[in-house]
């Protein structure tokens, strides 16, 4: 009971000393922080680049489970773990990730192309949209001699 009373006293003091907007902003910032999965080394965050590129999430084996692209690799990777409580899909991903790799690219278009190539080549289980499509068609242009 002493813990509950102490929290109540703290909350009362915070409301006396700060406006509701300041408290709401502080709560929003604190709850929006990413929570890295426990099986990932926290030092990986410092290594993540802030440039554009492709990132690969690996599970327990050597095959990637997810490939994504980003304008800012660090921000995008951390965003996967910031919302892990709000989405069952993100929570499942966070629970499976054991390792993260990345490939930096010169720009956003290069990242998009690299992501598509890696998904088609590696076929990660959690990427469904860019996988191989057997229903492809092509157009052949013939020179009519004109």
Residue frames as a rotation matrix with the C-alpha (Angstrom) as fourth column:
UNK 1
0.562 0.827 0.000 0.00
0.827 -0.562 0.000 0.00
0.000 0.000 -1.000 0.00
UNK 2
0.276 -0.544 -0.793 2.92
0.277 -0.745 0.607 2.32
-0.921 -0.387 -0.055 0.67
UNK 3
-0.729 -0.553 0.403 3.94
0.507 -0.041 0.861 2.09
-0.459 0.833 0.310 -3.03
UNK 4
-0.098 0.798 0.595 0.47
0.934 -0.132 0.331 3.08
0.342 0.588 -0.733 -4.16
UNK 5
0.723 0.359 -0.590 0.40
0.598 -0.753 0.275 6.04
-0.345 -0.552 -0.759 -1.78
UNK 6
-0.168 -0.880 -0.444 3.80
0.272 -0.474 0.838 7.21
-0.948 0.020 0.319 -2.97
UNK 7
-0.711 -0.029 0.703 2.71
0.703 0.019 0.711 7.04
-0.034 0.999 0.007 -6.61
UNK 8
0.369 0.919 0.139 -0.44
0.897 -0.391 0.207 8.99
0.245 0.048 -0.968 -5.74
UNK 9
0.534 -0.244 -0.809 1.61
0.392 -0.777 0.493 11.68
-0.749 -0.580 -0.319 -3.97
UNK 10
-0.600 -0.796 0.076 3.97
0.387 -0.206 0.899 11.90
-0.700 0.569 0.432 -6.96
UNK 11
-0.419 0.521 0.744 1.05
0.873 0.003 0.489 12.23
0.252 0.854 -0.456 -9.38
UNK 12
0.657 0.673 -0.339 -0.58
0.749 -0.634 0.191 14.96
-0.086 -0.380 -0.921 -7.27
UNK 13
0.183 -0.692 -0.699 2.72
0.256 -0.652 0.713 16.87
-0.949 -0.310 0.058 -7.09
UNK 14
-0.729 -0.448 0.517 3.28
0.571 0.017 0.821 16.55
-0.377 0.894 0.243 -10.84
UNK 15
0.007 0.831 0.556 -0.21
0.929 -0.211 0.304 17.93
0.370 0.514 -0.774 -11.54
UNK 16
0.717 0.206 -0.666 0.40
0.540 -0.768 0.345 20.85
-0.440 -0.606 -0.662 -9.17
UNK 17
-0.009 -0.883 -0.469 3.77
0.128 -0.466 0.875 21.71
-0.992 -0.052 0.118 -10.75
UNK 18
-0.926 -0.378 0.006 2.99
0.019 -0.028 0.999 21.14
-0.378 0.925 0.033 -14.46
UNK 19
-0.235 0.862 -0.450 0.17
-0.901 -0.367 -0.232 21.82
-0.364 0.351 0.863 -16.89
UNK 20
0.438 0.513 0.738 -1.95
-0.189 0.856 -0.482 18.98
-0.879 0.072 0.472 -18.30
UNK 21
0.935 -0.105 -0.339 -0.37
-0.340 0.005 -0.940 19.56
0.101 0.994 -0.031 -21.75
UNK 22
0.019 -0.997 0.075 3.19
-0.955 -0.040 -0.292 19.16
0.294 -0.066 -0.953 -20.40
UNK 23
-0.252 -0.044 0.967 2.25
-0.618 0.776 -0.126 15.95
-0.745 -0.629 -0.222 -18.57
UNK 24
0.747 0.598 0.290 0.45
-0.135 0.563 -0.815 14.56
-0.651 0.570 0.502 -21.63
UNK 25
0.702 -0.562 -0.439 3.48
-0.606 -0.146 -0.782 15.31
0.375 0.814 -0.443 -23.84
UNK 26
-0.285 -0.844 0.454 5.84
-0.958 0.263 -0.113 13.63
-0.024 -0.467 -0.884 -21.35
UNK 27
0.060 0.394 0.917 3.63
-0.354 0.868 -0.350 10.53
-0.933 -0.303 0.192 -21.16
UNK 28
0.935 0.314 -0.161 3.43
-0.236 0.217 -0.947 10.40
-0.263 0.924 0.278 -24.98
UNK 29
0.335 -0.895 -0.295 7.23
-0.829 -0.131 -0.543 10.61
0.448 0.426 -0.786 -25.34
UNK 30
-0.399 -0.517 0.757 7.86
-0.851 0.516 -0.096 7.97
-0.342 -0.683 -0.646 -22.68
UNK 31
0.205 0.557 0.805 5.36
-0.183 0.830 -0.528 5.49
-0.962 -0.039 0.272 -24.08
UNK 32
0.920 0.146 -0.364 6.51
-0.368 -0.004 -0.930 5.97
-0.137 0.989 0.050 -27.69
UNK 33
-0.015 -1.000 0.011 10.06
-0.954 0.017 0.299 4.78
-0.299 -0.006 -0.954 -27.01
UNK 34
0.301 0.076 -0.951 11.09
-0.619 0.774 -0.134 1.64
0.726 0.628 0.280 -28.76
UNK 35
0.409 -0.162 0.898 11.43
-0.747 0.505 0.432 -1.51
-0.524 -0.847 0.085 -26.74
UNK 36
-0.181 -0.609 -0.772 14.10
-0.910 0.401 -0.103 -3.60
0.373 0.684 -0.627 -28.37
UNK 37
0.763 0.444 -0.470 13.42
-0.285 0.884 0.371 -7.34
0.580 -0.149 0.801 -28.17
UNK 38
0.738 -0.444 0.509 15.31
-0.541 0.063 0.839 -8.94
-0.405 -0.894 -0.193 -25.30
UNK 39
0.593 -0.518 0.617 17.20
0.510 0.834 0.210 -11.31
-0.623 0.190 0.759 -27.60
UNK 40
0.636 -0.406 0.656 18.78
0.516 -0.408 -0.753 -8.41
0.573 0.818 -0.050 -29.56
UNK 41
-0.232 -0.807 -0.543 21.97
0.968 -0.245 -0.051 -6.71
-0.092 -0.538 0.838 -28.44
UNK 42
0.674 0.545 -0.499 21.15
0.552 -0.821 -0.150 -3.09
-0.491 -0.174 -0.854 -27.52
UNK 43
-0.203 -0.845 -0.496 24.45
0.078 -0.518 0.852 -1.98
-0.976 0.134 0.171 -29.10
UNK 44
-0.404 0.098 0.910 22.92
0.882 0.306 0.358 -2.66
-0.244 0.947 -0.210 -32.53
UNK 45
0.678 0.730 -0.093 20.95
0.695 -0.677 -0.243 0.60
-0.241 0.100 -0.965 -32.24
UNK 46
0.424 -0.602 -0.677 24.18
-0.155 -0.785 0.600 2.62
-0.892 -0.149 -0.426 -32.20
UNK 47
-0.595 -0.710 0.376 25.40
0.193 0.329 0.925 0.82
-0.780 0.623 -0.059 -35.34
UNK 48
0.152 0.744 0.650 22.24
0.888 0.186 -0.421 1.38
-0.435 0.641 -0.632 -37.41
UNK 49
-0.842 -0.500 0.200 22.84
0.534 -0.723 0.439 4.04
-0.075 0.477 0.876 -40.09
UNK 50
-0.209 0.770 -0.602 20.57
0.197 -0.570 -0.798 7.02
-0.958 -0.286 -0.033 -40.55
UNK 51
-0.660 -0.089 -0.746 20.74
-0.655 -0.418 0.630 6.91
-0.367 0.904 0.218 -44.34
UNK 52
0.412 0.856 -0.311 18.57
-0.895 0.316 -0.315 5.13
-0.172 0.409 0.896 -46.86
UNK 53
-0.688 -0.644 -0.335 18.80
-0.700 0.711 0.071 1.43
0.193 0.283 -0.940 -47.54
UNK 54
0.300 0.698 -0.651 17.43
-0.424 0.708 0.564 -2.01
0.855 0.107 0.508 -46.89
UNK 55
-0.404 -0.379 0.832 17.28
-0.914 0.208 -0.349 -3.87
-0.040 -0.902 -0.431 -43.57
UNK 56
-0.076 0.289 -0.954 16.91
-0.309 0.903 0.298 -7.60
0.948 0.318 0.021 -43.00
UNK 57
0.104 0.182 0.978 15.44
-0.990 0.109 0.085 -9.22
-0.091 -0.977 0.192 -39.89
UNK 58
-0.395 -0.298 -0.869 16.61
-0.406 0.905 -0.125 -12.75
0.824 0.304 -0.479 -39.16
UNK 59
0.730 0.628 0.271 15.00
-0.578 0.355 0.735 -15.35
0.365 -0.693 0.622 -36.93
UNK 60
0.614 -0.450 0.649 16.71
-0.450 0.476 0.756 -18.34
-0.649 -0.756 0.089 -35.39
UNK 61
0.403 -0.513 0.758 18.27
0.698 0.708 0.108 -19.58
-0.591 0.486 0.644 -38.64
UNK 62
-0.558 -0.809 -0.187 20.32
0.458 -0.487 0.743 -18.02
-0.692 0.329 0.642 -41.44
UNK 63
-0.484 0.447 0.752 17.32
0.787 -0.155 0.598 -17.05
0.383 0.881 -0.276 -43.59
UNK 64
-0.981 0.157 0.113 15.75
-0.187 -0.920 -0.344 -13.61
0.050 -0.359 0.932 -43.27
UNK 65
-0.476 0.878 -0.039 12.16
0.805 0.418 -0.420 -13.49
-0.353 -0.232 -0.907 -42.03
UNK 66
0.702 0.695 -0.153 11.55
0.582 -0.684 -0.440 -9.90
-0.411 0.220 -0.885 -43.21
UNK 67
-0.532 -0.782 0.324 13.16
0.839 -0.438 0.322 -7.44
-0.110 0.443 0.890 -45.63
UNK 68
0.617 0.741 -0.263 12.23
0.701 -0.670 -0.243 -3.75
-0.357 -0.034 -0.934 -45.55
UNK 69
-0.194 -0.634 0.749 13.39
0.804 -0.540 -0.248 -0.47
0.562 0.554 0.614 -47.07
UNK 70
0.527 0.355 -0.772 13.81
0.775 -0.574 0.264 2.91
-0.349 -0.738 -0.578 -45.44
UNK 71
0.670 -0.323 0.668 14.85
0.119 -0.841 -0.527 6.51
0.733 0.433 -0.525 -46.01
UNK 72
-0.049 -0.633 0.773 16.34
-0.901 -0.306 -0.308 6.36
0.432 -0.711 -0.555 -42.50
UNK 73
-0.138 -0.037 -0.990 17.26
-0.043 0.999 -0.031 2.79
0.990 0.038 -0.139 -41.56
UNK 74
-0.935 -0.281 -0.218 17.68
0.194 0.110 -0.975 3.47
0.298 -0.954 -0.048 -37.83
UNK 75
-0.676 0.725 0.135 14.36
-0.698 -0.571 -0.433 5.26
-0.236 -0.387 0.891 -37.49
UNK 76
0.067 0.749 -0.659 12.46
-0.850 0.388 0.355 2.63
0.522 0.536 0.663 -39.48
UNK 77
-0.373 -0.260 -0.891 13.95
0.125 0.937 -0.326 -0.37
0.920 -0.233 -0.317 -37.66
UNK 78
-0.995 -0.024 -0.093 13.19
0.096 -0.147 -0.985 1.19
0.010 -0.989 0.148 -34.28
UNK 79
-0.458 0.889 -0.023 9.64
-0.889 -0.457 0.035 1.98
0.021 0.036 0.999 -35.39
UNK 80
-0.117 0.384 -0.916 9.01
-0.276 0.873 0.402 -1.76
0.954 0.300 0.004 -35.77
UNK 81
-0.486 -0.173 -0.857 9.71
0.649 0.584 -0.487 -2.17
0.585 -0.793 -0.172 -32.08
UNK 82
-0.975 0.161 0.155 8.02
-0.220 -0.814 -0.538 1.04
0.040 -0.558 0.829 -30.88
UNK 83
-0.199 0.978 -0.063 4.58
-0.961 -0.183 0.208 -0.20
0.192 0.102 0.976 -31.89
UNK 84
-0.743 -0.153 -0.651 5.02
-0.204 0.979 0.003 -3.81
0.637 0.135 -0.759 -30.82
UNK 85
-0.872 0.488 -0.031 2.31
0.183 0.267 -0.946 -3.42
-0.454 -0.831 -0.322 -28.17
UNK 86
-0.299 0.798 -0.523 -0.25
-0.632 -0.577 -0.518 -1.91
-0.715 0.175 0.677 -30.55
UNK 87
0.319 0.367 -0.873 -0.14
-0.932 0.289 -0.219 -4.45
0.172 0.884 0.435 -33.39
UNK 88
0.707 -0.013 0.707 -0.15
-0.264 0.923 0.281 -8.23
-0.657 -0.385 0.649 -33.13
UNK 89
0.906 -0.383 0.181 1.85
0.324 0.351 -0.879 -8.40
0.273 0.854 0.442 -36.37
UNK 90
0.341 -0.809 0.478 4.61
-0.475 -0.588 -0.655 -6.10
0.811 -0.004 -0.585 -35.05
UNK 91
0.372 -0.178 0.911 4.67
-0.894 0.196 0.403 -7.93
-0.250 -0.964 -0.087 -31.72
UNK 92
0.899 -0.021 0.438 5.07
0.097 0.983 -0.153 -11.26
-0.427 0.180 0.886 -33.49
UNK 93
0.707 -0.678 0.204 7.90
0.162 -0.125 -0.979 -9.83
0.689 0.725 0.021 -35.60
UNK 94
0.270 -0.603 0.750 9.65
-0.818 -0.555 -0.153 -8.42
0.509 -0.572 -0.643 -32.52
UNK 95
0.576 0.006 0.818 9.45
-0.627 0.645 0.436 -11.80
-0.525 -0.764 0.375 -30.79
UNK 96
0.917 -0.161 0.366 11.02
0.326 0.831 -0.451 -13.60
-0.231 0.533 0.814 -33.76
UNK 97
0.744 -0.642 0.183 13.91
-0.233 -0.506 -0.830 -11.22
0.626 0.576 -0.526 -34.56
UNK 98
0.803 -0.559 -0.208 17.31
0.510 0.464 0.724 -12.48
-0.308 -0.687 0.658 -33.44
UNK 99
-0.335 -0.938 -0.091 19.62
0.638 -0.297 0.710 -10.49
-0.693 0.179 0.698 -35.73
UNK 100
0.809 0.530 -0.254 19.48
0.202 -0.657 -0.727 -7.39
-0.552 0.537 -0.638 -37.96
UNK 101
-0.384 -0.865 0.323 21.57
0.740 -0.079 0.668 -6.66
-0.552 0.496 0.670 -41.05
UNK 102
0.638 0.577 -0.510 21.36
0.131 -0.734 -0.667 -3.73
-0.759 0.359 -0.544 -43.43
UNK 103
-0.222 -0.623 0.750 22.59
0.955 0.015 0.296 -2.58
-0.196 0.782 0.591 -46.82
UNK 104
-0.030 0.161 -0.986 23.00
0.125 -0.979 -0.164 1.15
-0.992 -0.128 0.010 -47.34
UNK 105
0.100 0.131 0.986 21.97
0.986 0.117 -0.115 2.57
-0.130 0.985 -0.117 -50.71
UNK 106
-0.841 -0.523 0.138 22.63
0.540 -0.828 0.151 5.93
0.035 0.201 0.979 -52.40
UNK 107
-0.790 0.606 0.087 18.95
-0.601 -0.795 0.080 6.86
0.117 0.011 0.993 -52.32
UNK 108
-0.244 0.824 0.512 15.34
-0.623 0.271 -0.734 5.86
-0.743 -0.498 0.447 -51.85
UNK 109
0.579 0.453 -0.678 14.87
-0.815 0.323 -0.481 4.47
0.001 0.831 0.556 -55.38
UNK 110
-0.281 -0.768 -0.575 17.95
-0.622 0.602 -0.500 2.26
0.731 0.218 -0.647 -55.01
UNK 111
-0.808 0.049 0.588 16.56
-0.519 0.413 -0.748 1.01
-0.279 -0.910 -0.308 -51.68
UNK 112
0.232 0.973 0.017 13.22
-0.764 0.193 -0.616 0.20
-0.602 0.130 0.788 -53.32
UNK 113
0.473 -0.118 -0.873 14.92
-0.745 0.475 -0.468 -1.78
0.470 0.872 0.137 -56.11
UNK 114
-0.628 -0.771 -0.108 17.25
-0.550 0.538 -0.639 -3.60
0.550 -0.343 -0.761 -53.69
UNK 115
-0.490 0.543 0.683 14.32
-0.657 0.285 -0.698 -4.52
-0.573 -0.790 0.217 -51.43
UNK 116
0.562 0.759 -0.328 12.35
-0.776 0.347 -0.526 -5.97
-0.286 0.550 0.785 -54.36
UNK 117
0.165 -0.594 -0.787 15.37
-0.655 0.531 -0.538 -7.98
0.737 0.604 -0.302 -55.57
UNK 118
-0.799 -0.523 0.297 16.12
-0.550 0.435 -0.713 -9.36
0.243 -0.733 -0.635 -52.10
UNK 119
-0.143 0.833 0.534 12.51
-0.731 0.274 -0.625 -10.35
-0.667 -0.480 0.570 -51.48
UNK 120
0.693 0.391 -0.606 12.33
-0.716 0.472 -0.514 -12.19
0.085 0.790 0.607 -54.80
UNK 121
-0.070 -0.835 -0.546 15.69
-0.549 0.489 -0.678 -13.87
0.833 0.253 -0.493 -54.16
UNK 122
-0.884 -0.437 0.167 15.39
-0.342 0.358 -0.869 -14.74
0.319 -0.825 -0.466 -50.45
UNK 123
-0.160 0.949 -0.272 11.58
-0.043 0.269 0.962 -15.10
0.986 0.165 -0.002 -50.13
UNK 124
-0.960 -0.192 0.202 11.31
-0.192 -0.068 -0.979 -14.06
0.202 -0.979 0.029 -46.46
UNK 125
-0.650 0.722 -0.238 8.25
0.738 0.674 0.028 -15.53
0.180 -0.157 -0.971 -44.75
UNK 126
-0.132 0.634 -0.762 6.80
0.685 -0.497 -0.533 -12.20
-0.717 -0.592 -0.369 -43.58
UNK 127
-0.562 -0.001 -0.827 7.06
-0.521 -0.776 0.356 -10.42
-0.642 0.631 0.436 -46.96
UNK 128
-0.149 0.596 0.789 4.10
0.469 0.745 -0.474 -11.50
-0.871 0.299 -0.390 -49.06
UNK 129
0.657 0.604 -0.450 3.46
-0.030 -0.576 -0.817 -8.73
-0.753 0.550 -0.361 -51.58
UNK 130
0.381 -0.568 -0.729 6.73
-0.889 -0.443 -0.120 -8.69
-0.255 0.694 -0.674 -53.54
UNK 131
-0.133 -0.425 0.895 7.25
-0.186 0.898 0.398 -12.45
-0.973 -0.113 -0.199 -53.78
UNK 132
-0.954 -0.301 -0.006 7.57
-0.082 0.240 0.967 -14.16
-0.290 0.923 -0.253 -57.15
UNK 133
0.098 0.983 -0.154 4.58
-0.493 -0.086 -0.866 -13.89
-0.865 0.161 0.476 -59.37
UNK 134
-0.600 -0.329 0.729 4.18
0.323 0.735 0.597 -16.60
-0.732 0.593 -0.335 -62.02
UNK 135
0.363 0.827 0.430 1.50
0.821 -0.065 -0.568 -14.62
-0.442 0.559 -0.702 -63.84
UNK 136
-0.163 -0.512 -0.844 3.92
-0.030 -0.852 0.523 -12.27
-0.986 0.111 0.123 -65.56
UNK 137
0.707 0.335 0.622 3.51
0.612 0.150 -0.777 -11.10
-0.354 0.930 -0.099 -69.12
UNK 138
-0.331 -0.841 -0.427 5.79
0.316 -0.525 0.790 -9.31
-0.889 0.127 0.439 -71.57
UNK 139
0.830 0.482 -0.283 5.60
-0.062 -0.423 -0.904 -7.23
-0.555 0.767 -0.321 -74.72
UNK 140
-0.162 -0.865 0.475 7.83
0.639 0.275 0.718 -7.91
-0.752 0.419 0.509 -77.70
UNK 141
0.495 0.241 -0.835 8.44
-0.367 -0.813 -0.452 -5.10
-0.788 0.530 -0.314 -80.19
UNK 142
0.186 -0.384 0.904 9.17
0.762 0.637 0.115 -6.21
-0.620 0.668 0.411 -83.73
UNK 143
-0.482 -0.436 -0.760 10.98
-0.177 -0.801 0.572 -4.06
-0.858 0.410 0.309 -86.23
UNK 144
0.489 0.778 0.394 8.60
0.336 0.248 -0.908 -3.57
-0.805 0.577 -0.140 -89.18
UNK 145
-0.270 -0.704 0.656 11.38
0.910 0.036 0.412 -2.17
-0.314 0.709 0.632 -91.37
UNK 146
0.619 0.577 0.533 9.88
0.717 -0.692 -0.083 1.34
0.321 0.434 -0.842 -91.48
